[in-house]
């Protein structure tokens, strides 16, 4: 049944692409002088399922910070599913390593006549202002905590932000530690804090959850406050009254210096649990395996991740001791996150932005839950979820249409919040059967 649905989805995408070329002449409307909060577009004739496709084509730039499974899956979802179903063209960046690269990409997008930018790299009032000055809608994957100016400055072009339910993903780590750490903590704990010291909220929440989880499990007291520990920009031993070895290693996993530094620590053989606040299980897999082989010690690995071939390979690859090479990976639905970002951007473009704001006129922060994957068997039940190769998606037009004012004029921010909250493992498992 699932394979039939996949084939139908691919055929439908092909039919709609042909329809769009005929209806729009294959040419996007790239006039940057257009009001990004203008009236809703008219719609052309529907497809074979009775859906209508917007007649006006918008162009959206996607500013990416990484190059991994999540990015590849997101691009496939946008190009192969969202684009033909909603008559949108996307321009994708290369991997942006700093804010100056983001600024250059946005400037190039403006020159190309984009209508909006979705920023996965630089949560910034500077970028919002650049877009405002050029009549471009600005949306971010992130939150307001590090950049309160996005809430206090009247950026009329700012559509809002979508990010992780960081407390929830942190709780997945804490629960996993409670079940998997030893009774006395003698194995030693290595924590990759990633960009927690730079204010990255997700990395802070995961680091806090691990430190607080260890504190509660072993009844220990740290010499420094947890805030001081995660704010450290240098490798730090979290000294405590129980003498348990807990080492924090800061730094972006995207930097060339990250892997040599974390490898040197793992190679000491002092750590039995390695918990990372970022997606690093694939980078560290080789050194972990080598140390396990040399010491006959099982190093349990917890990491953020994404559905895709890398994750499947990790859970189905045994370490030298016969265990999966990774023990916990917290994953999100790439299509759910991307659909929500697209929806608030599109609603801003089509004049449905006011009903997407709070009572003070501030764009809403939308968050999504993660799923904790702990075994290859569980991962097997998720086969076909956000499958970029087959074009089989968790978040389909059934949900996206409800998020968009052009299809659902009564849409509000609560509509999107409810849809995102429904994206749980148990619900998705039911939908995807």
C-alpha positions as CSV (number, residue, x, y, z in Angstrom):
1,X,0.0,0.0,0.0
2,X,2.8,2.4,0.9
3,X,4.6,1.8,-2.4
4,X,1.4,2.6,-4.3
5,X,1.1,5.9,-2.4
6,X,4.7,6.7,-3.2
7,X,4.2,6.1,-6.9
8,X,1.0,8.2,-6.9
9,X,2.8,11.0,-5.1
10,X,5.5,11.0,-7.7
11,X,3.0,10.9,-10.6
12,X,1.0,13.7,-9.1
13,X,4.1,15.9,-8.7
14,X,4.9,15.4,-12.4
15,X,1.4,16.3,-13.5
16,X,1.3,19.4,-11.4
17,X,4.7,20.5,-12.7
18,X,3.4,20.4,-16.3
19,X,0.3,22.3,-15.2
20,X,2.3,25.0,-13.6
21,X,4.5,25.6,-16.7
22,X,1.4,25.9,-18.8
23,X,-0.4,28.2,-16.3
24,X,2.6,30.5,-15.5
25,X,4.5,30.4,-18.8
26,X,7.5,29.0,-16.8
27,X,8.4,32.6,-15.7
28,X,8.5,33.7,-12.0
29,X,7.2,37.1,-11.0
30,X,10.5,38.5,-9.6
31,X,9.6,42.2,-9.1
32,X,11.2,43.2,-5.8
33,X,9.0,46.2,-5.7
34,X,5.9,44.1,-5.0
35,X,4.4,44.5,-1.6
36,X,5.4,41.4,0.3
37,X,2.1,41.6,2.3
38,X,0.0,42.1,-0.8
39,X,-3.4,40.5,-1.6
40,X,-3.9,36.8,-1.9
41,X,-3.2,35.4,-5.3
42,X,-5.9,34.0,-7.5
43,X,-5.8,30.3,-8.3
44,X,-5.7,28.4,-11.5
45,X,-7.6,25.2,-12.4
46,X,-7.2,22.4,-10.0
47,X,-5.3,19.1,-10.3
48,X,-6.8,15.6,-10.5
49,X,-7.5,15.6,-6.7
50,X,-9.4,18.9,-7.0
51,X,-6.8,21.0,-5.4
52,X,-6.2,24.5,-6.8
53,X,-2.7,25.8,-7.4
54,X,-1.8,29.5,-6.9
55,X,-1.4,31.4,-10.1
56,X,1.2,33.9,-8.9
57,X,4.7,32.4,-8.5
58,X,6.8,33.6,-5.5
59,X,10.6,33.1,-5.3
60,X,12.1,32.3,-1.9
61,X,15.8,32.2,-1.0
62,X,17.0,29.5,1.5
63,X,20.1,30.3,3.5
64,X,21.7,27.1,4.8
65,X,24.3,26.7,7.6
66,X,25.1,23.0,7.1
67,X,25.6,20.2,4.6
68,X,24.0,17.0,5.9
69,X,21.0,14.7,5.6
70,X,18.6,17.2,6.9
71,X,19.6,19.8,4.4
72,X,19.4,17.4,1.5
73,X,16.0,16.2,2.6
74,X,14.8,19.8,3.1
75,X,15.8,20.7,-0.4
76,X,14.1,17.7,-1.9
77,X,10.9,18.5,0.0
78,X,10.9,22.1,-1.2
79,X,11.9,21.5,-4.8
80,X,10.0,18.3,-5.5
81,X,6.9,18.7,-3.3
82,X,6.3,22.3,-2.1
83,X,7.3,24.0,-5.4
84,X,4.9,22.2,-7.7
85,X,2.0,22.1,-5.3
86,X,2.2,25.8,-4.5
87,X,3.9,27.4,-7.5
88,X,7.0,28.5,-5.7
89,X,10.6,28.7,-6.9
90,X,13.5,28.3,-4.5
91,X,17.1,29.5,-4.6
92,X,19.5,27.6,-2.3
93,X,22.7,28.9,-0.8
94,X,26.0,27.0,-0.4
95,X,27.0,26.3,3.2
96,X,27.1,29.6,5.0
97,X,29.8,29.7,7.7
98,X,29.3,33.2,9.1
99,X,27.0,36.2,9.1
100,X,29.0,37.9,6.3
101,X,28.3,35.0,4.0
102,X,24.6,35.1,4.9
103,X,24.5,38.8,4.1
104,X,26.2,38.3,0.7
105,X,23.7,35.5,-0.1
106,X,20.7,37.7,0.8
107,X,22.1,40.5,-1.3
108,X,22.5,38.2,-4.2
109,X,18.9,37.0,-3.7
110,X,17.7,40.6,-3.7
111,X,19.5,41.2,-6.9
112,X,17.8,38.1,-8.3
113,X,14.4,39.5,-7.3
114,X,13.4,37.1,-4.6
115,X,10.2,37.8,-2.6
116,X,11.3,36.2,0.7
117,X,14.3,34.6,2.5
118,X,14.1,31.8,5.0
119,X,17.3,31.9,7.1
120,X,18.7,28.8,8.7
121,X,22.0,30.5,9.6
122,X,21.8,34.0,11.0
123,X,19.0,34.9,13.4
124,X,19.5,38.6,13.1
125,X,17.9,42.0,13.2
126,X,20.6,43.1,10.7
127,X,19.3,40.5,8.2
128,X,15.7,41.5,8.9
129,X,16.5,45.1,8.2
130,X,18.4,44.3,5.0
131,X,15.3,42.4,3.8
132,X,13.0,45.2,4.9
133,X,14.9,47.8,3.1
134,X,14.5,45.8,-0.1
135,X,10.9,44.7,0.2
136,X,11.7,41.1,1.0
137,X,9.9,38.9,3.7
138,X,12.3,37.5,6.3
139,X,11.8,34.2,8.2
140,X,14.1,32.4,10.5
141,X,14.7,28.9,11.9
142,X,15.6,29.8,15.5
143,X,14.2,31.8,18.4
144,X,14.2,35.2,19.9
145,X,16.3,34.7,22.9
146,X,19.7,35.7,21.4
147,X,18.1,38.5,19.3
148,X,15.4,40.3,21.2
149,X,15.5,43.1,18.6
150,X,13.3,40.9,16.4
151,X,10.5,41.4,19.0
152,X,11.1,45.0,19.9
153,X,11.7,46.5,16.5
154,X,8.9,47.0,14.0
155,X,10.1,44.8,11.2
156,X,6.9,44.7,9.2
157,X,8.5,42.2,6.8
158,X,9.4,39.7,9.6
159,X,7.2,36.6,9.4
160,X,8.4,34.9,12.6
161,X,10.5,32.0,13.6
162,X,10.2,28.2,13.9
163,X,12.5,26.2,16.2
164,X,12.8,23.2,18.4
165,X,11.0,22.6,21.6
166,X,14.3,22.7,23.3
167,X,13.1,21.8,26.8
168,X,11.5,18.7,25.3
169,X,14.6,17.6,23.4
170,X,16.6,18.2,26.5
171,X,14.3,15.9,28.4
172,X,14.9,13.1,25.9
173,X,18.6,13.2,26.9
174,X,17.9,13.4,30.6
175,X,15.6,10.4,30.4
176,X,18.1,8.4,28.4
177,X,20.9,9.1,30.8
178,X,18.7,8.0,33.7
179,X,18.2,4.6,32.0
180,X,21.7,4.2,30.6
181,X,24.3,5.7,32.9
182,X,25.8,3.4,35.5
183,X,24.8,3.5,39.2
184,X,28.1,5.1,40.3
185,X,29.0,7.3,37.2
186,X,32.4,5.6,37.0
187,X,32.4,5.4,33.2
188,X,33.0,9.1,32.7
189,X,31.0,11.6,30.7
190,X,32.0,13.7,27.7
191,X,29.6,16.4,26.6
192,X,29.9,18.3,23.3
193,X,28.3,21.6,24.1
194,X,28.6,22.9,20.5
195,X,27.5,26.5,20.3
196,X,26.0,26.7,23.8
197,X,28.6,29.3,24.8
198,X,27.5,31.4,21.9
199,X,23.9,31.4,23.0
200,X,22.5,28.7,20.8
201,X,19.3,27.8,22.7
202,X,19.0,24.2,21.6
203,X,22.6,23.5,22.5
204,X,22.1,25.2,25.9
205,X,19.0,23.2,26.7
206,X,20.6,19.9,25.8
207,X,23.8,20.7,27.8
208,X,21.7,21.8,30.8
209,X,19.6,18.7,30.6
210,X,22.6,16.4,30.7
211,X,24.3,18.3,33.5
212,X,21.1,18.5,35.5
213,X,20.3,14.8,34.8
214,X,23.7,13.8,36.1
215,X,23.3,16.1,39.1
216,X,20.0,14.5,40.0
217,X,21.0,10.9,39.3
218,X,24.1,11.0,41.4
219,X,23.1,13.7,43.9
220,X,26.2,15.7,43.1
221,X,27.0,19.4,43.5
222,X,29.1,21.3,40.9
223,X,31.9,23.7,41.9
224,X,30.6,26.1,39.3
225,X,27.0,26.9,38.3
226,X,25.5,25.1,35.4
227,X,25.2,28.4,33.6
228,X,29.0,29.0,34.0
229,X,29.7,25.6,32.8
230,X,27.8,25.7,29.5
231,X,29.0,29.3,28.8
232,X,32.7,28.2,28.9
233,X,34.5,28.6,25.6
234,X,37.3,26.2,26.6
235,X,37.4,22.5,27.3
236,X,36.2,22.3,31.0
237,X,36.0,19.6,33.6
238,X,32.8,20.0,35.6
239,X,34.3,19.5,39.0
240,X,31.9,18.1,41.5
241,X,31.8,16.7,45.1
242,X,31.4,13.1,43.9
243,X,34.6,13.1,41.9
244,X,32.7,12.0,38.7
245,X,34.5,12.8,35.5
246,X,32.4,15.1,33.4
247,X,34.1,17.0,30.6
248,X,32.5,19.7,28.4
249,X,33.9,20.3,25.0
250,X,32.7,23.5,23.2
251,X,32.8,24.5,19.6
252,X,30.9,24.2,16.4
253,X,30.9,20.7,14.8
254,X,31.1,22.5,11.4
255,X,34.5,23.8,12.2
256,X,37.6,21.8,11.1
257,X,39.0,22.0,14.6
258,X,36.0,20.2,16.2
259,X,36.8,16.6,15.3
260,X,40.5,16.5,16.2
261,X,39.7,18.0,19.6
262,X,36.9,15.6,20.4
263,X,38.9,12.7,19.1
264,X,41.8,13.5,21.4
265,X,39.5,13.3,24.4
266,X,37.7,10.1,23.3
267,X,41.1,8.5,22.6
268,X,42.1,8.8,26.3
269,X,39.6,6.0,27.0
270,X,38.3,7.9,30.0
271,X,34.7,8.2,28.7
272,X,31.9,5.6,28.5
273,X,29.2,8.1,27.5
274,X,29.5,10.7,24.8
275,X,26.5,13.1,24.6
276,X,26.5,15.7,21.9
277,X,24.1,18.7,21.6
278,X,24.6,18.8,17.8
279,X,24.5,16.3,15.0
280,X,27.9,14.6,15.4
281,X,27.4,10.9,15.6
282,X,28.5,10.4,12.0
283,X,31.7,12.5,12.5
284,X,32.8,10.8,15.7
285,X,31.9,7.2,14.7
286,X,35.3,6.2,13.5
287,X,37.3,7.3,16.5
288,X,34.6,5.9,18.9
289,X,34.9,2.5,17.1
290,X,38.7,2.5,17.2
291,X,38.7,3.3,21.0
292,X,36.1,0.6,21.7
293,X,38.2,-2.0,19.8
294,X,41.3,-1.0,21.7
295,X,39.8,-0.9,25.2
296,X,36.9,-3.4,24.9
297,X,34.8,-0.6,26.4
298,X,31.3,0.2,25.0
299,X,31.0,3.9,24.5
300,X,27.4,4.9,24.5
301,X,26.6,7.8,22.1
302,X,23.8,10.3,22.1
303,X,23.4,12.9,19.5
304,X,21.0,15.1,17.5
305,X,20.3,13.8,14.0
306,X,17.9,13.6,11.1
307,X,16.0,10.9,9.3
308,X,18.0,9.6,6.3
309,X,20.6,7.2,5.1
310,X,23.3,8.4,7.6
311,X,21.0,7.6,10.5
312,X,19.9,4.3,9.1
313,X,23.5,3.3,8.5
314,X,24.5,4.3,12.1
315,X,21.9,2.3,13.8
316,X,22.5,-0.8,11.6
317,X,26.3,-0.7,11.9
318,X,27.6,-2.6,14.8
319,X,30.5,-1.4,16.9
320,X,33.4,-3.8,17.8
321,X,31.4,-5.1,20.7
322,X,28.3,-5.9,18.7
323,X,26.2,-2.8,19.7
324,X,24.7,-0.2,17.3
325,X,27.3,2.5,16.7
326,X,24.8,5.1,18.2
327,X,22.5,4.7,21.1
328,X,20.2,7.7,21.1
329,X,19.5,10.1,18.3
330,X,16.9,12.8,18.7
331,X,15.3,13.5,15.3
332,X,12.7,15.9,13.9
333,X,10.4,15.7,11.0
334,X,12.3,17.8,8.4
335,X,9.1,18.2,6.4
336,X,7.1,19.5,9.4
337,X,9.7,22.1,10.3
338,X,10.1,23.2,6.6
339,X,6.3,23.3,6.0
340,X,5.8,25.6,9.0
341,X,8.6,27.9,7.9
342,X,7.1,27.9,4.4
343,X,3.6,28.5,5.7
344,X,4.4,31.6,7.8
345,X,6.5,33.0,4.9
346,X,3.7,32.4,2.4
347,X,1.0,33.9,4.6
348,X,3.2,37.0,5.0
349,X,3.5,37.2,1.2
350,X,-0.2,36.8,0.6
351,X,-1.6,39.2,3.2
352,X,-2.5,36.8,6.0
353,X,0.3,37.9,8.3
354,X,-1.8,39.9,10.8
355,X,-3.7,36.9,12.0
356,X,-0.4,35.1,12.5
357,X,0.7,37.5,15.2
358,X,0.1,37.8,18.9
359,X,-2.0,40.5,20.6
360,X,1.0,42.8,20.6
361,X,1.5,42.4,16.9
362,X,4.6,40.2,17.4
363,X,5.2,37.2,15.1
364,X,4.6,33.9,16.9
365,X,7.4,31.5,17.8
366,X,6.4,28.1,16.6
367,X,8.2,25.0,17.9
368,X,8.2,21.3,17.2
369,X,9.0,18.2,19.2
370,X,11.8,15.7,18.6
371,X,11.6,11.9,18.5
372,X,14.1,9.9,20.5
373,X,15.3,6.9,18.4
374,X,17.0,4.3,20.5
375,X,17.1,1.1,18.4
376,X,17.3,-0.1,14.8
377,X,13.9,-1.8,15.4
378,X,12.3,1.5,16.3
379,X,13.9,3.2,13.3
380,X,12.6,0.4,11.1
381,X,9.0,1.4,12.1
382,X,9.9,4.9,10.7
383,X,10.8,3.7,7.2
384,X,9.3,5.9,4.6
385,X,9.0,9.0,6.9
386,X,10.3,12.0,5.0
387,X,11.8,9.7,2.4
388,X,13.4,12.1,-0.1
389,X,14.2,9.4,-2.6
390,X,10.7,8.1,-2.8
391,X,9.1,11.5,-2.3
392,X,7.0,10.3,0.6
393,X,6.5,13.0,3.3
394,X,5.1,13.2,6.8
395,X,3.7,16.7,6.2
396,X,1.6,16.7,3.0
397,X,-0.8,19.1,1.4
398,X,-3.4,17.9,3.9
399,X,-1.6,19.8,6.6
400,X,0.1,22.6,4.6
401,X,-3.2,23.7,3.0
402,X,-4.7,24.1,6.5
403,X,-1.7,26.3,7.4
404,X,-2.2,28.7,4.4
405,X,-4.7,31.5,4.2
406,X,-5.1,31.1,0.5
407,X,-6.7,27.7,1.2
408,X,-7.9,28.3,4.8
409,X,-8.9,32.0,5.2
410,X,-9.6,31.4,8.9
411,X,-6.0,30.3,9.6
412,X,-4.4,31.7,12.8
413,X,-1.2,31.1,14.6
414,X,-3.1,28.6,16.8
415,X,-3.9,26.5,13.7
416,X,-0.1,26.1,13.0
417,X,0.7,25.5,16.7
418,X,-2.0,22.7,16.9
419,X,-0.7,21.1,13.7
420,X,2.9,21.2,15.0
421,X,1.9,19.8,18.4
422,X,0.2,16.9,16.7
423,X,3.5,15.7,15.1
424,X,4.3,13.1,17.7
425,X,5.9,9.7,17.1
426,X,2.6,7.8,17.9
427,X,0.5,10.1,15.7
428,X,2.9,10.0,12.8
429,X,3.2,6.2,13.1
430,X,-0.6,6.0,12.7
431,X,-0.7,8.4,9.7
432,X,2.1,6.7,7.9
433,X,0.8,3.1,8.0
